Amino acid sequence: MSKIKVNDELQEVTLPLTVTGLIQLNNVLQPDMVSVQLNGEFVERGEFDATELKEGDEVDFLYFMGGGC
Amino acid sequence: MIRIPKHIIDGIIAQGKAELPNEACGLLTGNGDTVAKQYPLTNVDHSPEHFAFDPREQFQVLKSARADGQKIIANYHSHPETPARPSEEDKRLAFDPNITYLILSLAAEEPVIKAFVVKDGDMVPEEIEVI
């Protein structure tokens, strides 16, 4: 098992693992509506499948926020 | 329930009025159910009828909150001319089940703020305690 930090909390995961895989592991309800930063850098949505995580990575998810009246 | 200091309620109202005729928006950070800090954000839609956050600003708030030992516990936006209730678009775009959604209405002379949370795919009212 490898340790990565997800939204500031340590998680043990099995590598290899992509950003898409991590999103699935974390049961994100609307994966198309999250922004992701990996070690402080934005990951483009089109790169989620190809971006491999490594030991010690720090990943943050944030939901898109918007609306109307 | 969400507990919000009076000065932050006043800050949200002041921002909402300052950004008229457009919708204003932002994030609130704190611990547990108690808000400690307001972060006004840019409405990248620049619209009287819509709002959207800039994800880069969202991440900046996330990092600032962590540095303070806090979490993002609520977001807010204003309705310049409609009541403080979630619109269909608000409901459709409410994805985060872990935060409170505040809506400020400036439709009447007296501003109204109400809180909602996402539950079973809907937005349901939550009590606000002003502290």
N, CA and C atoms of all chains as a GROMACS GRO file, in nm:
protein
  600
    1MET      N    1   0.084  -0.120   0.000
    1MET     CA    2   0.000   0.000   0.000
    1MET      C    3   0.088   0.126   0.000
    2SER      N    4   0.039   0.227  -0.067
    2SER     CA    5   0.112   0.355  -0.072
    2SER      C    6   0.025   0.464  -0.010
    3LYS      N    7   0.092   0.564   0.044
    3LYS     CA    8   0.017   0.671   0.110
    3LYS      C    9   0.016   0.796   0.023
    4ILE      N   10  -0.102   0.850   0.004
    4ILE     CA   11  -0.117   0.980  -0.060
    4ILE      C   12  -0.212   1.063   0.026
    5LYS      N   13  -0.207   1.193   0.007
    5LYS     CA   14  -0.292   1.281   0.086
    5LYS      C   15  -0.406   1.332  -0.001
    6VAL      N   16  -0.529   1.305   0.039
    6VAL     CA   17  -0.646   1.346  -0.037
    6VAL      C   18  -0.728   1.443   0.048
    7ASN      N   19  -0.744   1.564  -0.004
    7ASN     CA   20  -0.814   1.668   0.071
    7ASN      C   21  -0.761   1.676   0.215
    8ASP      N   22  -0.629   1.673   0.224
    8ASP     CA   23  -0.557   1.693   0.349
    8ASP      C   24  -0.566   1.574   0.445
    9GLU      N   25  -0.615   1.459   0.396
    9GLU     CA   26  -0.620   1.341   0.483
    9GLU      C   27  -0.545   1.228   0.416
   10LEU      N   28  -0.463   1.157   0.494
   10LEU     CA   29  -0.385   1.047   0.438
   10LEU      C   30  -0.475   0.931   0.398
   11GLN      N   31  -0.449   0.876   0.280
   11GLN     CA   32  -0.520   0.757   0.235
   11GLN      C   33  -0.417   0.654   0.192
   12GLU      N   34  -0.446   0.529   0.219
   12GLU     CA   35  -0.362   0.421   0.170
   12GLU      C   36  -0.426   0.366   0.043
   13VAL      N   37  -0.349   0.362  -0.064
   13VAL     CA   38  -0.401   0.317  -0.193
   13VAL      C   39  -0.304   0.218  -0.255
   14THR      N   40  -0.356   0.146  -0.350
   14THR     CA   41  -0.272   0.053  -0.424
   14THR      C   42  -0.235   0.115  -0.558
   15LEU      N   43  -0.106   0.128  -0.582
   15LEU     CA   44  -0.059   0.182  -0.710
   15LEU      C   45  -0.039   0.067  -0.808
   16PRO      N   46  -0.052   0.085  -0.938
   16PRO     CA   47  -0.077   0.213  -1.004
   16PRO      C   48  -0.222   0.258  -0.989
   17LEU      N   49  -0.237   0.390  -0.984
   17LEU     CA   50  -0.369   0.450  -0.968
   17LEU      C   51  -0.370   0.585  -1.040
   18THR      N   52  -0.472   0.609  -1.118
   18THR     CA   53  -0.485   0.738  -1.187
   18THR      C   54  -0.575   0.832  -1.107
   19VAL      N   55  -0.580   0.957  -1.148
   19VAL     CA   56  -0.671   1.054  -1.086
   19VAL      C   57  -0.815   1.003  -1.099
   20THR      N   58  -0.849   0.951  -1.215
   20THR     CA   59  -0.985   0.897  -1.234
   20THR      C   60  -1.011   0.785  -1.133
   21GLY      N   61  -0.914   0.697  -1.115
   21GLY     CA   62  -0.930   0.588  -1.019
   21GLY      C   63  -0.947   0.638  -0.878
   22LEU      N   64  -0.872   0.742  -0.843
   22LEU     CA   65  -0.882   0.798  -0.709
   22LEU      C   66  -1.020   0.861  -0.687
   23ILE      N   67  -1.070   0.928  -0.790
   23ILE     CA   68  -1.204   0.987  -0.780
   23ILE      C   69  -1.307   0.878  -0.755
   24GLN      N   70  -1.293   0.768  -0.825
   24GLN     CA   71  -1.386   0.657  -0.805
   24GLN      C   72  -1.374   0.598  -0.665
   25LEU      N   73  -1.249   0.583  -0.618
   25LEU     CA   74  -1.227   0.529  -0.483
   25LEU      C   75  -1.293   0.614  -0.376
   26ASN      N   76  -1.300   0.746  -0.401
   26ASN     CA   77  -1.355   0.837  -0.301
   26ASN      C   78  -1.504   0.862  -0.318
   27ASN      N   79  -1.567   0.781  -0.403
   27ASN     CA   80  -1.713   0.788  -0.418
   27ASN      C   81  -1.764   0.929  -0.448
   28VAL      N   82  -1.690   1.000  -0.532
   28VAL     CA   83  -1.737   1.133  -0.571
   28VAL      C   84  -1.863   1.117  -0.654
   29LEU      N   85  -1.970   1.186  -0.610
   29LEU     CA   86  -2.101   1.163  -0.671
   29LEU      C   87  -2.109   1.216  -0.814
   30GLN      N   88  -2.041   1.327  -0.840
   30GLN     CA   89  -2.049   1.390  -0.971
   30GLN      C   90  -1.908   1.413  -1.023
   31PRO      N   91  -1.840   1.307  -1.067
   31PRO     CA   92  -1.699   1.322  -1.106
   31PRO      C   93  -1.675   1.422  -1.217
   32ASP      N   94  -1.776   1.446  -1.300
   32ASP     CA   95  -1.759   1.544  -1.407
   32ASP      C   96  -1.759   1.687  -1.355
   33MET      N   97  -1.796   1.705  -1.229
   33MET     CA   98  -1.811   1.840  -1.176
   33MET      C   99  -1.708   1.872  -1.069
   34VAL      N  100  -1.595   1.802  -1.070
   34VAL     CA  101  -1.490   1.835  -0.974
   34VAL      C  102  -1.368   1.893  -1.046
   35SER      N  103  -1.303   1.986  -0.978
   35SER     CA  104  -1.172   2.034  -1.020
   35SER      C  105  -1.069   1.963  -0.935
   36VAL      N  106  -0.954   1.935  -0.994
   36VAL     CA  107  -0.851   1.859  -0.922
   36VAL      C  108  -0.718   1.934  -0.927
   37GLN      N  109  -0.653   1.940  -0.813
   37GLN     CA  110  -0.515   1.984  -0.808
   37GLN      C  111  -0.428   1.870  -0.756
   38LEU      N  112  -0.315   1.848  -0.823
   38LEU     CA  113  -0.218   1.747  -0.782
   38LEU      C  114  -0.090   1.820  -0.745
   39ASN      N  115  -0.054   1.810  -0.620
   39ASN     CA  116   0.065   1.880  -0.568
   39ASN      C  117   0.062   2.028  -0.603
   40GLY      N  118  -0.058   2.086  -0.590
   40GLY     CA  119  -0.074   2.229  -0.611
   40GLY      C  120  -0.091   2.274  -0.754
   41GLU      N  121  -0.090   2.180  -0.848
   41GLU     CA  122  -0.104   2.216  -0.989
   41GLU      C  123  -0.236   2.159  -1.043
   42PHE      N  124  -0.306   2.240  -1.124
   42PHE     CA  125  -0.431   2.194  -1.184
   42PHE      C  126  -0.407   2.076  -1.277
   43VAL      N  127  -0.498   1.981  -1.270
   43VAL     CA  128  -0.499   1.871  -1.366
   43VAL      C  129  -0.619   1.892  -1.458
   44GLU      N  130  -0.593   1.904  -1.585
   44GLU     CA  131  -0.704   1.922  -1.680
   44GLU      C  132  -0.790   1.797  -1.680
   45ARG      N  133  -0.921   1.817  -1.698
   45ARG     CA  134  -1.014   1.704  -1.693
   45ARG      C  135  -0.974   1.594  -1.794
   46GLY      N  136  -0.927   1.637  -1.910
   46GLY     CA  137  -0.890   1.541  -2.013
   46GLY      C  138  -0.767   1.459  -1.978
   47GLU      N  139  -0.698   1.500  -1.870
   47GLU     CA  140  -0.577   1.429  -1.827
   47GLU      C  141  -0.601   1.338  -1.707
   48PHE      N  142  -0.725   1.334  -1.656
   48PHE     CA  143  -0.752   1.255  -1.536
   48PHE      C  144  -0.715   1.107  -1.558
   49ASP      N  145  -0.751   1.055  -1.675
   49ASP     CA  146  -0.728   0.912  -1.702
   49ASP      C  147  -0.580   0.880  -1.714
   50ALA      N  148  -0.503   0.976  -1.762
   50ALA     CA  149  -0.362   0.949  -1.793
   50ALA      C  150  -0.268   0.989  -1.680
   51THR      N  151  -0.320   1.057  -1.580
   51THR     CA  152  -0.232   1.106  -1.473
   51THR      C  153  -0.216   1.001  -1.364
   52GLU      N  154  -0.098   0.945  -1.355
   52GLU     CA  155  -0.068   0.841  -1.256
   52GLU      C  156  -0.022   0.906  -1.126
   53LEU      N  157  -0.071   0.854  -1.015
   53LEU     CA  158  -0.031   0.904  -0.884
   53LEU      C  159   0.089   0.827  -0.832
   54LYS      N  160   0.161   0.891  -0.741
   54LYS     CA  161   0.277   0.824  -0.681
   54LYS      C  162   0.277   0.848  -0.530
   55GLU      N  163   0.355   0.770  -0.462
   55GLU     CA  164   0.367   0.780  -0.315
   55GLU      C  165   0.394   0.926  -0.274
   56GLY      N  166   0.317   0.973  -0.175
   56GLY     CA  167   0.341   1.106  -0.121
   56GLY      C  168   0.270   1.218  -0.195
   57ASP      N  169   0.199   1.185  -0.302
   57ASP     CA  170   0.126   1.290  -0.375
   57ASP      C  171   0.019   1.353  -0.286
   58GLU      N  172  -0.011   1.480  -0.317
   58GLU     CA  173  -0.119   1.549  -0.247
   58GLU      C  174  -0.223   1.589  -0.350
   59VAL      N  175  -0.344   1.537  -0.332
   59VAL     CA  176  -0.451   1.560  -0.429
   59VAL      C  177  -0.567   1.632  -0.360
   60ASP      N  178  -0.618   1.733  -0.424
   60ASP     CA  179  -0.735   1.804  -0.372
   60ASP      C  180  -0.846   1.801  -0.475
   61PHE      N  181  -0.967   1.770  -0.429
   61PHE     CA  182  -1.087   1.777  -0.512
   61PHE      C  183  -1.172   1.895  -0.465
   62LEU      N  184  -1.229   1.969  -0.556
   62LEU     CA  185  -1.331   2.069  -0.520
   62LEU      C  186  -1.445   2.059  -0.620
   63TYR      N  187  -1.567   2.067  -0.570
   63TYR     CA  188  -1.682   2.067  -0.659
   63TYR      C  189  -1.697   2.202  -0.729
   64PHE      N  190  -1.739   2.196  -0.855
   64PHE     CA  191  -1.781   2.318  -0.924
   64PHE      C  192  -1.893   2.382  -0.842
   65MET      N  193  -1.890   2.514  -0.830
   65MET     CA  194  -1.997   2.582  -0.760
   65MET      C  195  -2.052   2.694  -0.847
   66GLY      N  196  -2.181   2.684  -0.869
   66GLY     CA  197  -2.248   2.785  -0.950
   66GLY      C  198  -2.397   2.771  -0.933
   67GLY      N  199  -2.469   2.862  -0.995
   67GLY     CA  200  -2.614   2.857  -0.986
   67GLY      C  201  -2.676   2.977  -1.055
   68GLY      N  202  -2.800   2.999  -1.021
   68GLY     CA  203  -2.871   3.112  -1.082
   68GLY      C  204  -2.989   3.148  -0.998
   69CYS      N  205  -3.060   3.249  -1.037
   69CYS     CA  206  -3.173   3.294  -0.954
   69CYS      C  207  -3.306   3.266  -1.024
   70MET      N  208  -2.767   2.286   1.176
   70MET     CA  209  -2.762   2.430   1.203
   70MET      C  210  -2.623   2.484   1.167
   71ILE      N  211  -2.621   2.608   1.121
   71ILE     CA  212  -2.494   2.675   1.097
   71ILE      C  213  -2.492   2.803   1.180
   72ARG      N  214  -2.380   2.828   1.244
   72ARG     CA  215  -2.366   2.944   1.332
   72ARG      C  216  -2.276   3.046   1.263
   73ILE      N  217  -2.329   3.167   1.246
   73ILE     CA  218  -2.256   3.268   1.167
   73ILE      C  219  -2.245   3.398   1.248
   74PRO      N  220  -2.122   3.448   1.265
   74PRO     CA  221  -2.107   3.576   1.335
   74PRO      C  222  -2.182   3.689   1.262
   75LYS      N  223  -2.235   3.779   1.342
   75LYS     CA  224  -2.314   3.890   1.286
   75LYS      C  225  -2.232   3.970   1.185
   76HIS      N  226  -2.104   3.992   1.214
   76HIS     CA  227  -2.025   4.076   1.123
   76HIS      C  228  -2.006   4.008   0.987
   77ILE      N  229  -2.011   3.875   0.984
   77ILE     CA  230  -1.999   3.806   0.856
   77ILE      C  231  -2.131   3.813   0.779
   78ILE      N  232  -2.242   3.802   0.850
   78ILE     CA  233  -2.372   3.824   0.785
   78ILE      C  234  -2.372   3.964   0.722
   79ASP      N  235  -2.327   4.063   0.800
   79ASP     CA  236  -2.324   4.201   0.748
   79ASP      C  237  -2.230   4.211   0.627
   80GLY      N  238  -2.119   4.135   0.632
   80GLY     CA  239  -2.024   4.138   0.521
   80GLY      C  240  -2.082   4.080   0.393
   81ILE      N  241  -2.160   3.972   0.408
   81ILE     CA  242  -2.224   3.911   0.291
   81ILE      C  243  -2.324   4.008   0.229
   82ILE      N  244  -2.402   4.073   0.315
   82ILE     CA  245  -2.501   4.169   0.265
   82ILE      C  246  -2.431   4.287   0.196
   83ALA      N  247  -2.325   4.336   0.257
   83ALA     CA  248  -2.251   4.449   0.199
   83ALA      C  249  -2.194   4.411   0.063
   84GLN      N  250  -2.139   4.291   0.052
   84GLN     CA  251  -2.085   4.246  -0.078
   84GLN      C  252  -2.196   4.233  -0.180
   85GLY      N  253  -2.308   4.175  -0.137
   85GLY     CA  254  -2.421   4.158  -0.230
   85GLY      C  255  -2.468   4.291  -0.286
   86LYS      N  256  -2.476   4.392  -0.198
   86LYS     CA  257  -2.520   4.525  -0.243
   86LYS      C  258  -2.415   4.591  -0.332
   87ALA      N  259  -2.289   4.571  -0.296
   87ALA     CA  260  -2.181   4.635  -0.372
   87ALA      C  261  -2.171   4.581  -0.514
   88GLU      N  262  -2.210   4.454  -0.532
   88GLU     CA  263  -2.194   4.392  -0.663
   88GLU      C  264  -2.321   4.397  -0.748
   89LEU      N  265  -2.426   4.463  -0.696
   89LEU     CA  266  -2.545   4.481  -0.778
   89LEU      C  267  -2.510   4.554  -0.907
   90PRO      N  268  -2.569   4.524  -1.020
   90PRO     CA  269  -2.687   4.439  -1.033
   90PRO      C  270  -2.654   4.291  -1.045
   91ASN      N  271  -2.523   4.255  -1.039
   91ASN     CA  272  -2.486   4.115  -1.057
   91ASN      C  273  -2.501   4.034  -0.928
   92GLU      N  274  -2.505   3.905  -0.943
   92GLU     CA  275  -2.502   3.817  -0.828
   92GLU      C  276  -2.362   3.820  -0.767
   93ALA      N  277  -2.357   3.815  -0.635
   93ALA     CA  278  -2.230   3.807  -0.564
   93ALA      C  279  -2.216   3.666  -0.506
   94CYS      N  280  -2.091   3.624  -0.479
   94CYS     CA  281  -2.073   3.489  -0.428
   94CYS      C  282  -1.946   3.481  -0.344
   95GLY      N  283  -1.935   3.374  -0.267
   95GLY     CA  284  -1.817   3.357  -0.185
   95GLY      C  285  -1.823   3.230  -0.103
   96LEU      N  286  -1.720   3.212  -0.020
   96LEU     CA  287  -1.709   3.093   0.064
   96LEU      C  288  -1.694   3.135   0.210
   97LEU      N  289  -1.738   3.048   0.299
   97LEU     CA  290  -1.722   3.068   0.442
   97LEU      C  291  -1.644   2.951   0.500
   98THR      N  292  -1.547   2.983   0.583
   98THR     CA  293  -1.468   2.877   0.645
   98THR      C  294  -1.484   2.883   0.796
   99GLY      N  295  -1.452   2.770   0.858
   99GLY     CA  296  -1.465   2.765   1.003
   99GLY      C  297  -1.441   2.624   1.052
  100ASN      N  298  -1.495   2.595   1.169
  100ASN     CA  299  -1.480   2.462   1.228
  100ASN      C  300  -1.617   2.412   1.274
  101GLY      N  301  -1.642   2.285   1.248
  101GLY     CA  302  -1.771   2.229   1.286
  101GLY      C  303  -1.882   2.304   1.217
  102ASP      N  304  -1.977   2.353   1.296
  102ASP     CA  305  -2.090   2.426   1.237
  102ASP      C  306  -2.074   2.577   1.254
  103THR      N  307  -1.955   2.622   1.293
  103THR     CA  308  -1.936   2.764   1.323
  103THR      C  309  -1.846   2.833   1.222
  104VAL      N  310  -1.899   2.935   1.159
  104VAL     CA  311  -1.824   3.011   1.059
  104VAL      C  312  -1.727   3.107   1.129
  105ALA      N  313  -1.607   3.115   1.072
  105ALA     CA  314  -1.507   3.205   1.131
  105ALA      C  315  -1.461   3.312   1.032
  106LYS      N  316  -1.470   3.283   0.900
  106LYS     CA  317  -1.411   3.377   0.804
  106LYS      C  318  -1.491   3.377   0.674
  107GLN      N  319  -1.502   3.495   0.617
  107GLN     CA  320  -1.571   3.513   0.488
  107GLN      C  321  -1.469   3.539   0.378
  108TYR      N  322  -1.486   3.471   0.266
  108TYR     CA  323  -1.401   3.494   0.149
  108TYR      C  324  -1.488   3.535   0.030
  109PRO      N  325  -1.501   3.663   0.003
  109PRO     CA  326  -1.572   3.704  -0.120
  109PRO      C  327  -1.495   3.653  -0.242
  110LEU      N  328  -1.567   3.594  -0.338
  110LEU     CA  329  -1.504   3.544  -0.458
  110LEU      C  330  -1.560   3.614  -0.581
  111THR      N  331  -1.490   3.596  -0.691
  111THR     CA  332  -1.534   3.655  -0.818
  111THR      C  333  -1.646   3.572  -0.878
  112ASN      N  334  -1.754   3.639  -0.916
  112ASN     CA  335  -1.856   3.572  -0.997
  112ASN      C  336  -1.809   3.578  -1.142
  113VAL      N  337  -1.753   3.468  -1.190
  113VAL     CA  338  -1.694   3.472  -1.324
  113VAL      C  339  -1.801   3.484  -1.433
  114ASP      N  340  -1.928   3.465  -1.396
  114ASP     CA  341  -2.036   3.486  -1.494
  114ASP      C  342  -2.068   3.635  -1.509
  115HIS      N  343  -2.034   3.716  -1.408
  115HIS     CA  344  -2.064   3.860  -1.410
  115HIS      C  345  -2.207   3.883  -1.459
  116SER      N  346  -2.302   3.821  -1.391
  116SER     CA  347  -2.441   3.820  -1.438
  116SER      C  348  -2.537   3.850  -1.323
  117PRO      N  349  -2.650   3.916  -1.354
  117PRO     CA  350  -2.754   3.936  -1.253
  117PRO      C  351  -2.835   3.809  -1.227
  118GLU      N  352  -2.817   3.708  -1.311
  118GLU     CA  353  -2.903   3.588  -1.303
  118GLU      C  354  -2.826   3.458  -1.282
  119HIS      N  355  -2.693   3.465  -1.286
  119HIS     CA  356  -2.613   3.343  -1.270
  119HIS      C  357  -2.487   3.376  -1.191
  120PHE      N  358  -2.432   3.268  -1.132
  120PHE     CA  359  -2.298   3.284  -1.074
  120PHE      C  360  -2.220   3.156  -1.094
  121ALA      N  361  -2.087   3.170  -1.096
  121ALA     CA  362  -1.997   3.056  -1.096
  121ALA      C  363  -1.867   3.100  -1.031
  122PHE      N  364  -1.809   3.010  -0.952
  122PHE     CA  365  -1.681   3.039  -0.888
  122PHE      C  366  -1.566   3.016  -0.987
  123ASP      N  367  -1.458   3.085  -0.961
  123ASP     CA  368  -1.332   3.057  -1.029
  123ASP      C  369  -1.263   2.946  -0.950
  124PRO      N  370  -1.242   2.827  -1.008
  124PRO     CA  371  -1.182   2.716  -0.933
  124PRO      C  372  -1.048   2.753  -0.872
  125ARG      N  373  -0.973   2.840  -0.938
  125ARG     CA  374  -0.842   2.877  -0.881
  125ARG      C  375  -0.862   2.953  -0.749
  126GLU      N  376  -0.962   3.039  -0.745
  126GLU     CA  377  -0.991   3.109  -0.620
  126GLU      C  378  -1.040   3.011  -0.513
  127GLN      N  379  -1.120   2.912  -0.555
  127GLN     CA  380  -1.166   2.811  -0.460
  127GLN      C  381  -1.049   2.739  -0.394
  128PHE      N  382  -0.950   2.701  -0.475
  128PHE     CA  383  -0.835   2.631  -0.420
  128PHE      C  384  -0.752   2.722  -0.329
  129GLN      N  385  -0.747   2.851  -0.364
  129GLN     CA  386  -0.675   2.945  -0.277
  129GLN      C  387  -0.741   2.951  -0.139
  130VAL      N  388  -0.875   2.953  -0.140
  130VAL     CA  389  -0.947   2.956  -0.012
  130VAL      C  390  -0.922   2.827   0.065
  131LEU      N  391  -0.924   2.715  -0.006
  131LEU     CA  392  -0.900   2.586   0.058
  131LEU      C  393  -0.766   2.587   0.131
  132LYS      N  394  -0.664   2.637   0.065
  132LYS     CA  395  -0.530   2.638   0.125
  132LYS      C  396  -0.523   2.736   0.242
  133SER      N  397  -0.587   2.851   0.225
  133SER     CA  398  -0.588   2.949   0.333
  133SER      C  399  -0.661   2.894   0.455
  134ALA      N  400  -0.773   2.826   0.429
  134ALA     CA  401  -0.849   2.767   0.540
  134ALA      C  402  -0.764   2.665   0.614
  135ARG      N  403  -0.694   2.582   0.541
  135ARG     CA  404  -0.609   2.480   0.605
  135ARG      C  405  -0.501   2.545   0.690
  136ALA      N  406  -0.444   2.653   0.637
  136ALA     CA  407  -0.340   2.722   0.713
  136ALA      C  408  -0.394   2.776   0.845
  137ASP      N  409  -0.525   2.806   0.845
  137ASP     CA  410  -0.590   2.857   0.967
  137ASP      C  411  -0.646   2.743   1.052
  138GLY      N  412  -0.628   2.619   1.007
  138GLY     CA  413  -0.687   2.506   1.080
  138GLY      C  414  -0.838   2.498   1.063
  139GLN      N  415  -0.887   2.551   0.950
  139GLN     CA  416  -1.031   2.552   0.925
  139GLN      C  417  -1.065   2.472   0.800
  140LYS      N  418  -1.197   2.460   0.776
  140LYS     CA  419  -1.246   2.394   0.655
  140LYS      C  420  -1.348   2.486   0.586
  141ILE      N  421  -1.370   2.460   0.458
  141ILE     CA  422  -1.479   2.529   0.389
  141ILE      C  423  -1.608   2.465   0.437
  142ILE      N  424  -1.695   2.544   0.500
  142ILE     CA  425  -1.818   2.485   0.553
  142ILE      C  426  -1.943   2.541   0.487
  143ALA      N  427  -1.929   2.646   0.405
  143ALA     CA  428  -2.047   2.700   0.337
  143ALA      C  429  -2.006   2.782   0.215
  144ASN      N  430  -2.097   2.790   0.121
  144ASN     CA  431  -2.082   2.891   0.017
  144ASN      C  432  -2.205   2.981   0.020
  145TYR      N  433  -2.197   3.093  -0.048
  145TYR     CA  434  -2.313   3.184  -0.051
  145TYR      C  435  -2.317   3.253  -0.186
  146HIS      N  436  -2.438   3.291  -0.223
  146HIS     CA  437  -2.454   3.378  -0.340
  146HIS      C  438  -2.580   3.460  -0.321
  147SER      N  439  -2.589   3.566  -0.398
  147SER     CA  440  -2.703   3.658  -0.382
  147SER      C  441  -2.802   3.640  -0.496
  148HIS      N  442  -2.927   3.668  -0.463
  148HIS     CA  443  -3.034   3.680  -0.563
  148HIS      C  444  -3.077   3.827  -0.562
  149PRO      N  445  -3.032   3.904  -0.661
  149PRO     CA  446  -3.061   4.048  -0.657
  149PRO      C  447  -3.210   4.083  -0.659
  150GLU      N  448  -3.289   4.003  -0.728
  150GLU     CA  449  -3.430   4.042  -0.743
  150GLU      C  450  -3.527   3.928  -0.718
  151THR      N  451  -3.479   3.819  -0.661
  151THR     CA  452  -3.569   3.706  -0.635
  151THR      C  453  -3.552   3.660  -0.490
  152PRO      N  454  -3.645   3.579  -0.442
  152PRO     CA  455  -3.640   3.538  -0.300
  152PRO      C  456  -3.519   3.452  -0.266
  153ALA      N  457  -3.498   3.434  -0.135
  153ALA     CA  458  -3.386   3.354  -0.085
  153ALA      C  459  -3.427   3.206  -0.082
  154ARG      N  460  -3.449   3.153  -0.199
  154ARG     CA  461  -3.479   3.010  -0.212
  154ARG      C  462  -3.400   2.954  -0.328
  155PRO      N  463  -3.364   2.826  -0.323
  155PRO     CA  464  -3.284   2.770  -0.432
  155PRO      C  465  -3.363   2.768  -0.563
  156SER      N  466  -3.302   2.823  -0.667
  156SER     CA  467  -3.363   2.814  -0.799
  156SER      C  468  -3.342   2.672  -0.853
  157GLU      N  469  -3.406   2.641  -0.962
  157GLU     CA  470  -3.386   2.510  -1.023
  157GLU      C  471  -3.239   2.493  -1.062
  158GLU      N  472  -3.177   2.602  -1.109
  158GLU     CA  473  -3.035   2.594  -1.144
  158GLU      C  474  -2.949   2.573  -1.020
  159ASP      N  475  -2.985   2.641  -0.910
  159ASP     CA  476  -2.912   2.620  -0.784
  159ASP      C  477  -2.918   2.473  -0.744
  160LYS      N  478  -3.036   2.413  -0.754
  160LYS     CA  479  -3.052   2.273  -0.714
  160LYS      C  480  -2.971   2.181  -0.805
  161ARG      N  481  -2.977   2.211  -0.933
  161ARG     CA  482  -2.910   2.126  -1.032
  161ARG      C  483  -2.758   2.128  -1.013
  162LEU      N  484  -2.707   2.241  -0.962
  162LEU     CA  485  -2.562   2.258  -0.951
  162LEU      C  486  -2.512   2.246  -0.807
  163ALA      N  487  -2.597   2.197  -0.718
  163ALA     CA  488  -2.555   2.177  -0.579
  163ALA      C  489  -2.499   2.035  -0.566
  164PHE      N  490  -2.368   2.022  -0.575
  164PHE     CA  491  -2.306   1.890  -0.580
  164PHE      C  492  -2.246   1.847  -0.447
  165ASP      N  493  -2.217   1.943  -0.360
  165ASP     CA  494  -2.138   1.911  -0.241
  165ASP      C  495  -2.230   1.882  -0.122
  166PRO      N  496  -2.236   1.758  -0.078
  166PRO     CA  497  -2.324   1.724   0.034
  166PRO      C  498  -2.266   1.760   0.171
  167ASN      N  499  -2.144   1.815   0.169
  167ASN     CA  500  -2.076   1.839   0.297
  167ASN      C  501  -2.077   1.984   0.342
  168ILE      N  502  -2.139   2.071   0.264
  168ILE     CA  503  -2.137   2.213   0.301
  168ILE      C  504  -2.280   2.268   0.305
  169THR      N  505  -2.291   2.388   0.361
  169THR     CA  506  -2.418   2.461   0.363
  169THR      C  507  -2.419   2.562   0.249
  170TYR      N  508  -2.536   2.577   0.186
  170TYR     CA  509  -2.553   2.674   0.079
  170TYR      C  510  -2.638   2.790   0.132
  171LEU      N  511  -2.578   2.908   0.134
  171LEU     CA  512  -2.651   3.027   0.180
  171LEU      C  513  -2.697   3.109   0.060
  172ILE      N  514  -2.819   3.160   0.069
  172ILE     CA  515  -2.870   3.247  -0.037
  172ILE      C  516  -2.916   3.377   0.026
  173LEU      N  517  -2.864   3.487  -0.027
  173LEU     CA  518  -2.902   3.622   0.017
  173LEU      C  519  -2.997   3.681  -0.085
  174SER      N  520  -3.116   3.721  -0.040
  174SER     CA  521  -3.207   3.791  -0.130
  174SER      C  522  -3.202   3.941  -0.102
  175LEU      N  523  -3.186   4.016  -0.210
  175LEU     CA  524  -3.190   4.163  -0.201
  175LEU      C  525  -3.313   4.217  -0.270
  176ALA      N  526  -3.414   4.131  -0.285
  176ALA     CA  527  -3.533   4.170  -0.361
  176ALA      C  528  -3.617   4.272  -0.286
  177ALA      N  529  -3.619   4.261  -0.153
  177ALA     CA  530  -3.698   4.354  -0.072
  177ALA      C  531  -3.605   4.456  -0.008
  178GLU      N  532  -3.664   4.554   0.059
  178GLU     CA  533  -3.581   4.658   0.122
  178GLU      C  534  -3.491   4.596   0.228
  179GLU      N  535  -3.547   4.497   0.302
  179GLU     CA  536  -3.471   4.430   0.407
  179GLU      C  537  -3.410   4.302   0.351
  180PRO      N  538  -3.276   4.288   0.351
  180PRO     CA  539  -3.213   4.166   0.298
  180PRO      C  540  -3.256   4.043   0.379
  181VAL      N  541  -3.262   3.930   0.311
  181VAL     CA  542  -3.299   3.802   0.375
  181VAL      C  543  -3.193   3.699   0.340
  182ILE      N  544  -3.142   3.629   0.442
  182ILE     CA  545  -3.046   3.520   0.418
  182ILE      C  546  -3.107   3.390   0.470
  183LYS      N  547  -3.103   3.288   0.385
  183LYS     CA  548  -3.149   3.156   0.427
  183LYS      C  549  -3.042   3.052   0.392
  184ALA      N  550  -3.046   2.941   0.466
  184ALA     CA  551  -2.946   2.836   0.448
  184ALA      C  552  -3.012   2.706   0.404
  185PHE      N  553  -2.938   2.629   0.325
  185PHE     CA  554  -2.989   2.502   0.273
  185PHE      C  555  -2.875   2.401   0.271
  186VAL      N  556  -2.912   2.275   0.278
  186VAL     CA  557  -2.815   2.167   0.260
  186VAL      C  558  -2.872   2.068   0.157
  187VAL      N  559  -2.780   1.994   0.096
  187VAL     CA  560  -2.820   1.894  -0.003
  187VAL      C  561  -2.856   1.765   0.070
  188LYS      N  562  -2.978   1.718   0.044
  188LYS     CA  563  -3.022   1.594   0.109
  188LYS      C  564  -3.111   1.518   0.012
  189ASP      N  565  -3.073   1.394  -0.013
  189ASP     CA  566  -3.151   1.307  -0.102
  189ASP      C  567  -3.178   1.376  -0.236
  190GLY      N  568  -3.078   1.444  -0.288
  190GLY     CA  569  -3.091   1.506  -0.419
  190GLY      C  570  -3.170   1.635  -0.422
  191ASP      N  571  -3.210   1.683  -0.306
  191ASP     CA  572  -3.285   1.809  -0.300
  191ASP      C  573  -3.211   1.905  -0.207
  192MET      N  574  -3.253   2.030  -0.206
  192MET     CA  575  -3.197   2.126  -0.111
  192MET      C  576  -3.303   2.156  -0.006
  193VAL      N  577  -3.267   2.129   0.119
  193VAL     CA  578  -3.363   2.146   0.227
  193VAL      C  579  -3.313   2.256   0.322
  194PRO      N  580  -3.407   2.327   0.386
  194PRO     CA  581  -3.367   2.439   0.473
  194PRO      C  582  -3.284   2.394   0.593
  195GLU      N  583  -3.193   2.482   0.633
  195GLU     CA  584  -3.113   2.461   0.752
  195GLU      C  585  -3.122   2.587   0.837
  196GLU      N  586  -3.122   2.567   0.969
  196GLU     CA  587  -3.135   2.681   1.060
  196GLU      C  588  -3.004   2.761   1.065
  197ILE      N  589  -3.018   2.893   1.071
  197ILE     CA  590  -2.903   2.982   1.091
  197ILE      C  591  -2.911   3.041   1.231
  198GLU      N  592  -2.801   3.029   1.307
  198GLU     CA  593  -2.792   3.100   1.435
  198GLU      C  594  -2.690   3.212   1.419
  199VAL      N  595  -2.736   3.334   1.439
  199VAL     CA  596  -2.646   3.448   1.429
  199VAL      C  597  -2.578   3.466   1.565
  200ILE      N  598  -2.444   3.469   1.565
  200ILE     CA  599  -2.371   3.478   1.693
  200ILE      C  600  -2.289   3.605   1.699
   0.00000   0.00000   0.00000
